[in-house]
Amino acid sequence: MIAASRTARGEWNTLRNSGILLGAVKRLARRKETNTMRQEKGTKLKSYAGVYRLSDGTFRIVAKAIDPKTGKPKFKERFTREVDPQMPQNAAIAYRAQLINEIKTGTSGGGVPTEIPRLETLCRSSWITFVTENVGSEDRAAKLGRTIETHILQRWGEHFIDKIAVPEIDAWVRSLTADYGPDTIRHHVGLFRRIVGKARGQYQLPPINWDLITLPAVDNEHAMKNRLNAAQIAMVLPVVVEQYPFYAPMIFTLYTTGFRYCHVAAMRESKLGVDGVIAIEESYDVSANVFSPVDQRKKAPPMIALEPRTLDLVRRHRRYLTQRRHPGVKTGLLFPSEAGTRPVGNDQLNDVWREVQVMAGIDRPVTVHGIRHSFHDLARQQGVPDAVVKAMAGRAGTDVAPRGQGKHLHYSRGVTVEEMRQASMALMELVPTEPTEVQKGRDRGRDGRGRERNSDEERLAATGT
């Protein structure tokens, strides 16, 4: 219950701060009720034309005036339930007067500017809510708002609508290739194209020729290379325990479960039972530092059992944090960052993961997400039934759909938690308990501070030796 309330607060605080899609998210919560109310005409108030009382106590407003642009009558119909469910009668009458004034002056409601604006100004008005037309949940709308805020407005917010040009867009797309995969880039550019196209049409500007913009090719080449084989896993994972014991429990959890980073980062100590079974109820958006319920696009099983060696690492790590009075203990997170204010960051984990691969002599290091790809391959190699692999991490083995197709992974039903635990144990058979001879290094945080003072103590807590 506490986690749920924390999630809700995080979602709403993010939206209030950004101003993006807040109105749309509020409307989604009462969409069905509003559709029902639209079928009701209501009872007309005496002496107040255009104001109708509905059965639930809200009002239907009908405003009519001459449009100065066309010289013809123009109507606006609004339901106060969509604006303020508690709106009293006098406020409803005033709201109708406001709508009439908007028609007469040619202005738009909701703060939508009538002159060509900057993209940020337009996106912070009610105009932007059109992007939620096909969105079916508050969580998805909130995530969409964060994407607009983080990936579009930070780059294009200061641009006026009529000043956004092809050369700049093309350069932006090329710059994205340094940090994102082709499918992510196409998603961001597609959302930007939709917003800009709608905006330019709103102000009768010529459309942008998107055929002149080169998007990265979408294929599985990166995914097929972004994985380690059994021999490489056998070299790398023991090095993680030896050199980076603070991060070892999280990396081992990623490897033995096949989960995405966003689900492992959201794991909480209160959800872990004495039998090693942990409930998976949340997902972590690292770019916005927000927790939200597991969604339908990036699924995870409702619970998973940590295999014995991983569970031992997790428990030893927790004891270490408690003994040191680490600030991350207060968050309740299973894997708090060194600062203790949030989960271990994806970039931070990638730095560690890349470093241990270099220590192990791997010429082409893979990303943290590559651990998930490795899970699929090695589980198949170890004879784990496809149904179990699908229950844990979606599709099994090399059965990877082309990018852009079948994005919703098919998670198997009817697989027990114990079957998942056995699958994890099968993968751990590939991991020796001691590291091979590799280059030794010291564990240093991303801020450059060494951990020489406590690294030996922490290593002892992680290995028990």
Helices and strands as residue ranges (DSSP letters): H 2-18, H 22-28, H 31-38, E 43-44, E 51-53, E 59-66, E 73-79, H 80-83, H 89-105, H 119-123, G 126-132, H 138-147, I 148-153, H 154-156, G 161-163, H 166-176, H 182-202, G 210-212, H 221-225, H 230-243, H 248-257, H 261-265, G 269-271, E 277-279, E 282-285, E 290-293, E 303-305, H 308-323, G 327-331, H 346-359, H 369-381, H 386-393, H 417-428, H 452-463
